Amino acid sequence: MTPTAHADTLTADVDQLTKPIHVAIQGRIITHPSLLDALRDACTPSANSGGNITRRAPTSRPPARLDTIDRLAEIYVGISTWHSRLNLPSPPRNADWQKAVLRAFPAAVPDLAPAIADYLRDEIHDWWRVAAVGSGWRPEQLRKLR
């Protein structure tokens, strides 16, 4: 892969992780949440508890998908680790921290040693794949939307 193709893939992965995904179906545009938001939603327990909310009868669906929670935690740890390694500035307080840091990675890649840049690209691509699968997308579907 050429350096430009690497940069395009990295940018496309970060965009789908952080920005809403738009799909054209029968002349209509359907907007889906970003992969990171969809993965976060998949981690939300299925049953409401507490407050004045009426509880539903138990179903066979588990209250939380532990595998998805684990995937999200791995992505968060990876983002934090690379943020520290690259000594990037912290995003503004009101920003979505993980998304803001992810968006900073493509700009940092040209200044890295080639092996380190490749490693970061591979990690981001793995996060993209894990978030896609964990949120119900097939990676080949998302590649077509780029």
Disulfide bonds with the S-S distance in Angstrom:
none
